[in-house]
Amino acid sequence: MLQDARVRILNDKPVRPDGRFVLYWMQQSQRTRLNHALEAGIRKANQLDLPLVVLFGLMDDYPEATLRHYTFMLEGLGDVARALADLGATFVTRRGHPRDLAVSLAQQAACVVVDRAYLRHLRSWRDHLADHSPVRVVEVDTDLVVPVDLPSQKPEVAARTLRPRIHRLWKEFLVDCPLTPIKRREAILGRLPELRSDFDPLDVEGTLKQIRCDRTVLASPIFRGGPIEAEARLGSFLKSKLPGYAEGRNEPYAGQTSGLSPYLQYGHISPIRLALAAADVKQHPADVESFVEELIVRRELSHNHCLYNPRYDAYEGLPDWAKRSLAKHASDPREHLYTRAQLESASTHDRYWNAAQAEMVLTGYMHNYMRMYWGKKILEWSKSPEEAFATTLAFNNRYFLDGLNANSYGNVGWIFGLHDRPWIERPIFGQIRYMNDKGLERKFDIDRYVTQIDDIARAHTGRPVSKGLLV
């Protein structure tokens, strides 16, 4: 179902019935299943009796992206190409700035549909298109369960303030959105040779050789991108990991999480798809409730943060109480101080932290509980809270497959007090929530986690990392 509340008209330009096609600029939502923006494009194309063209723009040197990110994304783009061909849409894949590519194709379009973005620079791309397109531009929110600006129009302080607003709305939006068949299925590339693609989305290796990007962070050895892989991981999670999720999700070695955050980041799967599939597991209501809380309330809280806090990616964007408390303790003595290079190479005294860092650097993933511990220790071991924030965000964006998105900016902010409350005051942390290695030892089989990561490190570097010297 495509609800009207998902749709925003970004300019006052007309729909041009004599356009040659309807254009869907696919950028955020790289999938066909449960893609409301694609459905909006199909409906408009059918209404105007025009073909549907889907554009994807691939830019060199995307800010902070590495070979790891490009590989994962391009693996998914091949799935998209096959699915769009089956639907009867024309898929155009171009290299260049996506914003400019969309403006160029808009010159021939009857109207343009684009999926909604939540980060500052991606929003500016949509605004640029709206300003420079000669035809109407329609934006569709399809990567959240509840459209981001419906529950709240201001920054929410915590999950407890957003949760009731989300709960009042989510039944209306937590429904499937089957795609309408495309009426005009004929390929139009022969008639419009200027629409031909300039890279082959099915040739991942060939495309990777062409693009400019940071190649020092290699593709993940355990994650392959794409909607097909996302569906496979979802099936495995529902069968073997959702039962017991509520209690087991925090145990680092058990891996009782979905592992789907990278696929949500690239739009390879819809959060609605995940929530509906989990809800079908009737035997484990407490586990479903816990999973859906993380998937909808916590995730959409981060999107609220990025939409309404203009400094969402900066230390200055943290809550005032947190900055005051950290400033009060900024000059407290630190037992351990590490440079960014020492941290990056997992060369600390803490073998639990080293293992977590290694998991991130080698695989692009880190168990969520360890992410919290990992970030808290960077705060403890840095010269200042500002330096700690910069280091944490840099590692987050460089190595994590689910970095560079709203949810990860919310996660980094939480380490420094975002969406949290003041706790008992202590050195260095002030009133920021504290975590230590004793807590890991008390709650979990943390040695088993370290052994797991050492095994991964031996397989890929020839040596364990629990004692440091990752690179």
Buried (B, 14 or more C-beta within 10 A) or exposed (E): EBBEBBBBEBBEBEBBEEBBBBBBBBBBBBBBBBBBBBBBBBBBBBBBEBBBBBBBBBBEEBEBBBBBBBBBBBBBBBBBBBBBEEBBBBBBBBBEBBBBBBBBBBEBBBBBBBBBBBBEEBBEBBBBBBEBBBBBBBBBBBBBBBBBBBBBEEBBBEBEBBBEBBEEBBEEBBEEBEBBEBBBEEEBBEEBEEBEBEBEBBEBEEBBEEBEBBEEBBBBEEBBBBBBBBBEBBEEBBEEBBBBBBEBBBBBBBBBBBBBBBBBBBBBBBBBBBBBBBBEBEEBEEBBEBBBBBBBBBBBBBBBBBBBBEEBBBBEBBBEBBBEBBEEBEEEEEEEEBBBEBBBBBBBEBBBBBBBBBBBBBBBBBBBBBBBBBBBBBBBBBEBBBBBBBBBBBBBBBBBBBBBBBBBBBBBBBBBBBBBEBBEEEEBBBBBBBBBBEEBEEEBBBBEBBBBBBEBBEEBBEEBBBEBEBE
